[in-house]
Amino acid sequence: MFKFGKRKNVNTQYDKTGRDLITIHKPKSPISEQYRTIRTNLEFTAVDDELRTIVVTSSTSGEGKSTTASNLAVVYAQQGKRVLLMDCDMRRPTVHFTFRLPNGIGVSSVLAKKTTLEKTVHETKVEGLHLLSAGPIPPNPSELLSSKMMTRLIEEAKEKYDVIILDAPPMMQVADTRILARDADGVVLVVGCDKSDRNMVLKAKEQLVMADAHILGVVLNRREPQGTDDQYYYYAYE
């Protein structure tokens, strides 16, 4: 289990244009170090297994799963790996805002066979990290994510990248994430301590177990510092 605390007096200057990722702008900060700790712990959890596709989700919206997915993708790239961050939350895409990249075409476009992975991915400011944004919001996200084309897309991505991070929709709102979790190498569940409902988190875990997903761990996000040691865990959009 990984813990991030809630930082007070959050600077919201980026709310209108996107989020600045702390792992990019303050890579030596204690918070960035915690993301590297998550990366290391994930590698330990899969010491005998291949961990190439990682789904990041939460029980409900607003718990910080997209920011966690983005920072995790950054620290993997900073390790020298080739990383693809896929925004699979096609109902409410946000990752392109974070990286300030266009979303005219993306996952939905590739799955609808309107373009290719190679023509759709965006380079980011981080060396080795590419983004596949969600693309136009389709009428049938669940059907697209469960299609044979999605399987082909993941297999093609595996040929080009070492690690693929999938930012998935919240578990308790749509079926999309159970579809992704079933076929991924592992799932990270993000829990926002300031707003999550315990019962919803437990139900999300049950849904993942029922989907036969490999739960890698839980990230406790926005946790109020409980003591001196927790000063290392505070977290914010900066």
PyMOL commands that set and color helices and strands:
alter all, ss='L'
color gray80, all
select helices_A, chain A and resi 22-25+30-45+65-78+95-98+107-111+117-120+141-145+148-160+176-183+198-210+228-232
alter helices_A, ss='H'
color red, helices_A
select strands_A, chain A and resi 2-6+53-58+83-87+122-123+129-132+163-167+186-192+215-223+234-235
alter strands_A, ss='S'
color yellow, strands_A
deselect
rebuild
show_as cartoon
